[in-house]
Amino acid sequence: MRNENEKKKEKNADLIISNGMLLTMESGSAPVQNGGIAISEGRIAALGTTEEIEKTFDAPKTIDARGGVIMPGLVNSHTHAAMTRYRGMADDLPLMEWLNHFIFPAEAKSNGDQVYWSTLLACAEMIRSGTTTFCDMYLFEDRVAHAAKQAGMRAVVGEVLYDFPSPHYGPIEKGLEFTESLIQDWGKDPLITVAVEPHAIYTCSPNLLKRCRQMADRYGVLLIIHLSETQSEIEEVYKKYGKRSVDHLENLGLFSSPLIACHCVWLSEEEMDLLARRKARVVHNLESNLKLASGVAPVPELLSRGVVVGLGTDGCASNNNLDLFQEMDFVAKVHKAHRLDPTVMPAQTVLEMATLGGARVLGMEKEIGSLEVGKKADVIILDLNKPHLQPVYNIVSHLVYSATGADVRDVIIDGKVIMENRRLLTLEEEQILSKAKEWGEKISAKSLISSNL
């Protein structure tokens, strides 16, 4: 039994994580061997060695990391979660052909229930691979929000807006009304945040883009857009407006407040300077850009200018998976090969992009992205007791070059255990997988794929 003096030292916590290598991602911090965390009311109450944490705190539940890595959850800064429904449906095609002949026609047949279940499938995949926060652009985003909420994930959601009629809301006026209602309905939710999300310059008129900026400013929410993704986009925009894509947005006043620009593959030196000057935030979606042969974004150059850059997987139709560990591996290696320089994009930089960098992109760096006292308890534990993860010389390099999403053992979001010992606690995985198989059979039966080949 503890004596009375020991009892007085104890503080109550809801959860303790112990016996792991603690990697906080806080600037200047070093890994803590045999580290631990105390979590209380959804936030981090204390960090330190396991001995220090267990000496000070008492909790009804303890998770033993068993020598694994305790680290912040990953932030997927740009995806289209419900596109899990179209995984592998139209591979090996250029972007515009992929969009116009496959994705847009398929989405025209979609409905809210399909989006809901497809998003649950995405949430299961993301949780299993260590993502705790994602930023989404798609249709029926109210259903995306409900799916993320059910999964217990942190999400930024925004209805995709464009000039042509949407299979969800119809004409654009209804789309703007729906976005406004989303902002009002989810404004006080602890997990769900709403953004204004026009699709791209080539699908949105200057007037629509200006109205999106005005709405984002009126409600103080994020404005997110696909930007400079392909060379053909640059050529099309220049032909129509006499300016390159970034300059076109500057001319419209879209950089009057911080803007999140996804992809940013084709940028001139002047455009990169402008993005830095306007404090724009960029999301790098390398695997998607490689698969669609869009090019390789100048991320080292953006980082050297002080531009905040996060990582995104994009959707499963253009990437085929939502594993940010795989994305990190690609990012670190491809940029080295692209520039013939092995020192480019070191592991520390890439891991920061997937954690604190992603949080900064989404304006959430005060709440998530690193493990610090007072921040939200979004934590993942990786199992290092595997042949491909031993021995360990540099844990950061290990996480970027050796680890995979399948190595994630436990996931905690907002202080709640979402996955424990690889078992999902918030989702009925078998039911979700059964639904996914049904979609595939129905799509094949309707010859949706073959009719477009």
C-alpha positions as CSV (number, residue, x, y, z in Angstrom):
1,M,0.0,0.0,0.0
2,R,1.0,3.6,-0.7
3,N,1.6,5.7,2.4
4,E,-0.4,9.0,3.0
5,N,2.4,11.2,1.6
6,E,2.4,9.3,-1.7
7,K,-1.3,9.6,-2.0
8,K,-1.2,13.4,-1.7
9,K,1.3,13.6,-4.6
10,E,-1.0,11.9,-7.0
11,K,-3.1,13.7,-9.6
12,N,-6.0,12.2,-11.4
13,A,-5.8,11.6,-15.1
14,D,-8.1,9.8,-17.5
15,L,-5.3,7.9,-19.3
16,I,-1.6,7.2,-19.0
17,I,0.6,6.0,-21.8
18,S,3.9,4.5,-20.6
19,N,7.1,2.6,-21.5
20,G,7.6,4.1,-25.0
21,M,10.1,6.2,-26.8
22,L,8.5,9.6,-26.5
23,L,8.8,11.7,-29.7
24,T,7.0,15.0,-29.1
25,M,8.0,16.9,-32.4
26,E,8.3,20.0,-30.2
27,S,11.0,22.2,-31.7
28,G,14.5,21.4,-30.3
29,S,13.2,18.4,-28.3
30,A,15.0,15.0,-28.2
31,P,13.3,11.6,-27.9
32,V,12.7,10.5,-24.3
33,Q,13.6,6.9,-23.6
34,N,11.0,5.0,-21.5
35,G,8.7,8.0,-21.8
36,G,5.1,8.5,-20.9
37,I,2.1,10.8,-21.1
38,A,-0.7,11.7,-18.8
39,I,-4.0,12.7,-20.5
40,S,-6.9,14.5,-18.8
41,E,-10.1,15.8,-20.2
42,G,-8.9,15.3,-23.8
43,R,-5.6,17.2,-23.3
44,I,-2.0,16.4,-22.4
45,A,-1.6,16.9,-18.7
46,A,2.1,15.9,-18.4
47,L,5.0,14.5,-20.4
48,G,8.1,12.8,-19.1
49,T,9.7,9.5,-18.2
50,T,7.3,6.7,-17.2
51,E,8.7,6.8,-13.7
52,E,7.8,10.5,-13.4
53,I,4.4,10.1,-14.9
54,E,3.4,7.1,-12.8
55,K,4.8,8.7,-9.6
56,T,2.6,11.8,-10.1
57,F,-0.6,10.6,-11.8
58,D,-3.2,8.0,-11.2
59,A,-5.6,6.9,-14.0
60,P,-8.2,4.3,-14.5
61,K,-6.5,3.1,-17.7
62,T,-2.9,2.7,-18.8
63,I,-1.6,1.8,-22.2
64,D,1.8,0.1,-22.2
65,A,3.7,1.1,-25.3
66,R,6.1,-1.8,-24.8
67,G,9.1,-0.1,-26.2
68,G,7.3,1.4,-29.2
69,V,7.2,5.0,-30.3
70,I,4.7,7.5,-28.7
71,M,4.2,10.4,-31.1
72,P,1.7,12.9,-32.4
73,G,-1.0,11.7,-34.8
74,L,-0.4,12.4,-38.4
75,V,-2.2,15.2,-40.3
76,N,-3.5,14.5,-43.8
77,S,-3.8,18.1,-45.0
78,H,-5.6,17.3,-48.3
79,T,-7.8,14.4,-49.3
80,H,-11.2,13.5,-50.8
81,A,-12.1,10.8,-48.3
82,A,-15.2,9.4,-50.0
83,M,-13.2,8.6,-53.2
84,T,-12.3,5.3,-51.5
85,R,-15.3,4.3,-53.5
86,Y,-13.4,4.8,-56.8
87,R,-10.1,3.2,-55.7
88,G,-8.5,1.6,-58.7
89,M,-11.4,2.5,-61.0
90,A,-9.5,4.6,-63.6
91,D,-5.7,4.2,-63.2
92,D,-2.9,5.2,-65.5
93,L,-4.6,8.3,-67.1
94,P,-3.7,12.0,-67.3
95,L,-5.5,14.3,-64.9
96,M,-8.0,16.0,-67.3
97,E,-9.0,12.7,-68.9
98,W,-9.2,11.0,-65.5
99,L,-11.5,13.9,-64.2
100,N,-13.7,14.5,-67.2
101,H,-14.2,10.9,-68.5
102,F,-14.3,9.0,-65.3
103,I,-14.4,10.9,-62.0
104,F,-17.0,13.6,-62.8
105,P,-19.3,11.1,-64.5
106,A,-19.0,8.7,-61.6
107,E,-19.7,11.4,-59.1
108,A,-22.8,12.5,-60.9
109,K,-24.3,9.2,-59.8
110,S,-23.3,9.6,-56.1
111,N,-25.5,10.3,-53.1
112,G,-25.2,11.1,-49.5
113,D,-25.4,7.5,-48.2
114,Q,-22.6,6.4,-50.6
115,V,-20.4,9.4,-49.4
116,Y,-21.1,8.5,-45.8
117,W,-20.1,4.9,-46.1
118,S,-17.1,5.7,-48.3
119,T,-15.9,8.2,-45.8
120,L,-16.2,5.6,-43.0
121,L,-14.0,3.3,-45.1
122,A,-11.5,6.1,-45.4
123,C,-11.6,6.9,-41.7
124,A,-10.9,3.2,-40.9
125,E,-7.9,3.3,-43.3
126,M,-6.6,6.5,-41.9
127,I,-6.9,5.5,-38.3
128,R,-5.2,2.2,-39.0
129,S,-2.3,4.1,-40.5
130,G,-1.9,6.7,-37.8
131,T,-3.8,9.7,-39.2
132,T,-5.8,11.5,-36.6
133,T,-6.7,14.7,-38.5
134,F,-7.7,15.1,-42.2
135,C,-8.8,18.0,-44.4
136,D,-11.5,17.1,-46.9
137,M,-13.0,18.5,-50.1
138,Y,-15.9,16.7,-51.6
139,L,-19.6,16.4,-52.2
140,F,-22.3,15.9,-49.4
141,E,-19.8,17.1,-46.9
142,D,-22.4,17.1,-44.1
143,R,-22.3,13.3,-44.4
144,V,-18.4,13.4,-44.4
145,A,-18.6,15.4,-41.2
146,H,-21.0,12.9,-39.6
147,A,-18.8,10.0,-40.6
148,A,-15.7,11.6,-39.2
149,K,-17.5,12.4,-36.0
150,Q,-18.7,8.8,-35.7
151,A,-15.1,7.6,-36.2
152,G,-13.8,10.0,-33.6
153,M,-11.5,11.7,-36.0
154,R,-10.6,15.4,-36.2
155,A,-11.6,16.8,-39.6
156,V,-11.8,20.0,-41.7
157,V,-14.6,19.6,-44.2
158,G,-15.7,21.7,-47.1
159,E,-18.2,21.3,-49.9
160,V,-16.5,21.4,-53.3
161,L,-17.8,24.4,-55.2
162,Y,-17.7,24.9,-59.0
163,D,-19.7,26.7,-61.7
164,F,-21.4,23.7,-63.2
165,P,-24.3,22.0,-61.4
166,S,-23.3,19.7,-58.5
167,P,-24.9,16.3,-58.1
168,H,-25.5,17.3,-54.5
169,Y,-26.7,20.9,-54.4
170,G,-27.4,21.7,-58.0
171,P,-26.7,25.4,-59.0
172,I,-23.8,27.2,-57.3
173,E,-26.1,29.5,-55.4
174,K,-27.4,26.5,-53.5
175,G,-23.8,25.4,-53.0
176,L,-22.9,28.7,-51.3
177,E,-26.0,28.4,-49.2
178,F,-25.1,24.9,-48.2
179,T,-21.5,25.9,-47.3
180,E,-22.9,28.7,-45.1
181,S,-25.2,26.2,-43.3
182,L,-22.3,23.8,-42.7
183,I,-20.3,26.6,-41.1
184,Q,-23.3,27.5,-38.8
185,D,-24.2,23.8,-38.0
186,W,-20.7,22.7,-37.0
187,G,-19.3,26.0,-35.7
188,K,-18.9,24.8,-32.1
189,D,-18.0,21.1,-32.6
190,P,-14.7,20.0,-30.9
191,L,-13.7,17.7,-33.7
192,I,-15.2,19.1,-37.0
193,T,-14.2,22.4,-38.6
194,V,-15.7,23.8,-41.8
195,A,-13.8,25.5,-44.7
196,V,-14.9,27.2,-47.9
197,E,-13.5,25.2,-50.8
198,P,-13.8,26.3,-54.4
199,H,-12.5,23.4,-56.6
200,A,-9.9,25.2,-58.9
201,I,-9.5,28.2,-61.2
202,Y,-10.4,26.2,-64.3
203,T,-13.8,25.2,-62.7
204,C,-14.6,28.4,-60.9
205,S,-15.3,31.8,-62.4
206,P,-13.5,34.9,-61.0
207,N,-16.9,36.0,-59.4
208,L,-17.3,32.7,-57.6
209,L,-13.7,32.8,-56.3
210,K,-14.3,36.3,-54.9
211,R,-17.5,35.3,-53.3
212,C,-15.8,32.3,-51.7
213,R,-13.1,34.7,-50.3
214,Q,-15.8,37.0,-48.9
215,M,-17.6,34.1,-47.2
216,A,-14.4,32.7,-45.7
217,D,-13.5,36.1,-44.3
218,R,-17.0,36.8,-43.0
219,Y,-17.0,33.6,-40.9
220,G,-13.3,33.5,-40.2
221,V,-12.8,30.1,-41.7
222,L,-10.2,28.6,-44.1
223,L,-10.2,29.0,-47.8
224,I,-8.9,26.0,-49.7
225,I,-8.3,25.5,-53.5
226,H,-6.5,23.2,-55.9
227,L,-3.8,25.4,-57.5
228,S,-1.2,25.0,-60.3
229,E,-1.5,21.3,-60.3
230,T,-0.7,20.6,-64.0
231,Q,1.1,22.4,-66.9
232,S,-2.1,22.2,-68.9
233,E,-3.9,24.2,-66.1
234,I,-1.2,26.9,-66.3
235,E,-1.6,27.1,-70.1
236,E,-5.4,27.2,-69.9
237,V,-5.5,29.9,-67.2
238,Y,-3.0,32.0,-69.1
239,K,-4.9,31.7,-72.3
240,K,-8.2,32.7,-70.6
241,Y,-7.0,35.4,-68.2
242,G,-3.6,36.4,-69.4
243,K,-2.0,35.4,-66.1
244,R,-0.5,32.4,-64.5
245,S,-2.6,30.7,-61.8
246,V,-1.0,32.3,-58.7
247,D,-1.0,35.8,-60.3
248,H,-4.7,35.3,-61.2
249,L,-5.6,34.6,-57.6
250,E,-3.5,37.6,-56.5
251,N,-5.4,39.8,-59.0
252,L,-8.7,38.6,-57.6
253,G,-7.6,39.4,-54.0
254,L,-7.8,35.8,-52.8
255,F,-4.5,36.2,-50.8
256,S,-6.0,39.0,-48.7
257,S,-6.2,36.4,-45.9
258,P,-4.2,33.1,-45.6
259,L,-5.2,30.6,-48.3
260,I,-4.4,26.9,-48.5
261,A,-3.2,25.9,-51.9
262,C,-3.2,22.2,-52.7
263,H,-0.6,20.8,-55.1
264,C,1.3,23.9,-56.4
265,V,3.4,21.8,-58.8
266,W,4.0,24.4,-61.5
267,L,5.3,27.6,-59.9
268,S,7.6,30.2,-61.2
269,E,10.2,31.8,-58.9
270,E,8.0,35.0,-58.8
271,E,5.0,32.9,-57.8
272,M,6.9,31.2,-55.0
273,D,8.0,34.6,-53.7
274,L,4.3,35.8,-53.8
275,L,3.1,32.8,-51.9
276,A,5.7,33.4,-49.3
277,R,4.9,37.1,-49.1
278,R,1.2,36.5,-48.8
279,K,1.7,33.8,-46.2
280,A,-0.2,31.2,-48.2
281,R,0.0,27.6,-47.0
282,V,0.7,24.7,-49.4
283,V,-0.2,21.0,-49.3
284,H,2.2,18.6,-51.1
285,N,0.4,15.6,-52.6
286,L,3.4,13.8,-54.2
287,E,2.1,10.3,-54.8
288,S,-1.0,11.6,-56.5
289,N,1.1,14.0,-58.6
290,L,3.4,11.2,-59.6
291,K,0.6,8.8,-60.5
292,L,-1.1,11.4,-62.7
293,A,2.3,12.5,-64.1
294,S,1.5,16.1,-63.0
295,G,5.1,16.7,-62.0
296,V,7.1,17.3,-58.8
297,A,6.3,20.4,-56.7
298,P,9.2,22.7,-55.8
299,V,8.8,22.0,-52.1
300,P,12.4,22.6,-51.0
301,E,12.3,26.0,-52.7
302,L,9.0,26.8,-50.9
303,L,10.4,25.7,-47.6
304,S,13.5,27.8,-48.1
305,R,11.2,30.9,-48.6
306,G,9.4,30.1,-45.3
307,V,6.2,28.8,-46.8
308,V,4.4,26.4,-44.5
309,V,4.0,23.1,-46.2
310,G,2.0,20.0,-45.1
311,L,1.4,16.6,-46.6
312,G,-1.7,15.2,-48.2
313,T,-2.6,11.9,-49.9
314,D,-5.2,13.4,-52.1
315,G,-8.0,10.9,-52.8
316,C,-7.8,7.1,-53.3
317,A,-8.8,7.4,-57.0
318,S,-5.5,9.2,-57.7
319,N,-3.3,7.7,-55.0
320,N,-4.9,4.4,-54.1
321,N,-4.1,4.6,-50.4
322,L,-4.3,7.1,-47.5
323,D,-1.1,6.0,-45.8
324,L,0.9,9.0,-44.8
325,F,3.8,6.9,-43.7
326,Q,4.1,5.8,-47.3
327,E,3.7,9.4,-48.5
328,M,6.6,10.5,-46.3
329,D,8.8,7.8,-47.7
330,F,8.0,8.9,-51.3
331,V,8.5,12.6,-50.4
332,A,11.9,12.1,-48.8
333,K,13.2,9.9,-51.7
334,V,11.7,11.4,-54.8
335,H,12.9,14.9,-54.1
336,K,16.5,13.6,-53.6
337,A,16.3,11.8,-57.0
338,H,14.6,14.8,-58.7
339,R,17.4,17.1,-57.6
340,L,20.3,14.5,-57.6
341,D,21.0,15.6,-54.0
342,P,20.7,13.1,-51.1
343,T,20.6,15.9,-48.5
344,V,17.4,17.4,-49.9
345,M,14.2,16.8,-47.8
346,P,15.8,15.1,-44.8
347,A,13.7,12.8,-42.6
348,Q,13.2,15.4,-39.9
349,T,11.8,17.9,-42.3
350,V,9.4,15.4,-43.9
351,L,8.1,14.1,-40.5
352,E,7.5,17.7,-39.4
353,M,5.4,18.2,-42.6
354,A,3.2,15.3,-41.7
355,T,2.7,16.4,-38.1
356,L,3.3,20.0,-36.9
357,G,3.5,21.3,-40.5
358,G,0.1,19.9,-41.3
359,A,-1.3,21.5,-38.2
360,R,0.2,24.8,-39.2
361,V,-1.4,24.5,-42.7
362,L,-4.8,24.0,-41.0
363,G,-4.2,26.8,-38.4
364,M,-4.3,24.2,-35.6
365,E,-0.7,24.3,-34.4
366,K,-1.8,25.6,-31.0
367,E,-3.9,22.5,-30.5
368,I,-2.3,19.6,-32.4
369,G,0.8,18.5,-34.4
370,S,3.1,18.1,-31.4
371,L,2.9,16.6,-27.9
372,E,3.0,19.5,-25.5
373,V,1.3,20.1,-22.2
374,G,-2.1,21.7,-22.8
375,K,-2.5,20.6,-26.3
376,K,-5.2,18.2,-27.5
377,A,-4.3,14.6,-26.9
378,D,-4.0,13.2,-30.5
379,V,-1.4,10.5,-30.0
380,I,-0.3,7.4,-31.9
381,I,1.8,4.4,-30.8
382,L,4.0,2.4,-33.2
383,D,5.2,-1.1,-32.5
384,L,8.9,-1.3,-33.1
385,N,9.2,-5.0,-32.3
386,K,9.3,-6.0,-35.9
387,P,12.1,-7.3,-38.1
388,H,11.9,-4.2,-40.5
389,L,12.2,-1.8,-37.5
390,Q,15.2,-3.2,-35.7
391,P,17.8,-2.1,-34.7
392,V,17.0,1.6,-34.1
393,Y,19.8,4.1,-34.6
394,N,17.7,7.2,-35.6
395,I,14.0,7.0,-34.8
396,V,13.0,9.9,-37.1
397,S,14.7,8.2,-40.1
398,H,13.1,5.0,-39.1
399,L,9.6,6.5,-39.1
400,V,10.2,8.1,-42.6
401,Y,12.1,5.3,-44.4
402,S,11.2,2.1,-42.7
403,A,7.8,2.3,-40.9
404,T,4.4,1.8,-42.6
405,G,0.9,2.5,-41.5
406,A,0.5,-1.1,-40.5
407,D,3.0,-0.6,-37.7
408,V,0.6,1.8,-35.9
409,R,-0.8,-0.1,-32.9
410,D,-2.8,2.4,-30.9
411,V,-4.5,5.7,-31.7
412,I,-5.8,8.3,-29.3
413,I,-7.8,11.3,-30.6
414,D,-9.0,14.1,-28.3
415,G,-8.0,11.9,-25.4
416,K,-10.2,9.0,-26.4
417,V,-8.8,5.6,-27.4
418,I,-9.9,5.0,-31.0
419,M,-7.8,2.0,-31.9
420,E,-6.2,-0.4,-29.4
421,N,-3.9,-3.2,-30.3
422,R,-5.0,-2.7,-34.0
423,R,-8.7,-3.1,-33.1
424,L,-10.9,-0.2,-34.1
425,L,-13.2,0.8,-31.3
426,T,-15.4,3.4,-32.9
427,L,-16.3,1.7,-36.2
428,E,-17.9,-1.6,-37.3
429,E,-15.1,-2.6,-39.7
430,E,-16.8,-5.7,-41.1
431,Q,-19.9,-3.8,-42.0
432,I,-17.9,-1.1,-43.7
433,L,-15.9,-3.6,-45.7
434,S,-19.1,-5.4,-46.7
435,K,-20.5,-2.1,-48.0
436,A,-17.3,-1.5,-50.0
437,K,-17.6,-4.8,-51.7
438,E,-21.2,-4.1,-52.7
439,W,-20.1,-0.8,-54.3
440,G,-17.5,-2.5,-56.4
441,E,-20.0,-5.1,-57.6
442,K,-22.6,-2.5,-58.5
443,I,-20.1,-0.3,-60.3
444,S,-18.9,-3.2,-62.3
445,A,-22.4,-4.4,-63.1
446,K,-23.3,-1.0,-64.5
447,S,-20.2,-1.1,-66.7
448,L,-19.2,2.3,-65.5
449,I,-15.6,1.6,-66.1
450,S,-15.8,-0.3,-69.4
451,S,-18.2,2.2,-71.0
452,N,-15.5,4.9,-70.7
453,L,-12.6,2.9,-71.9
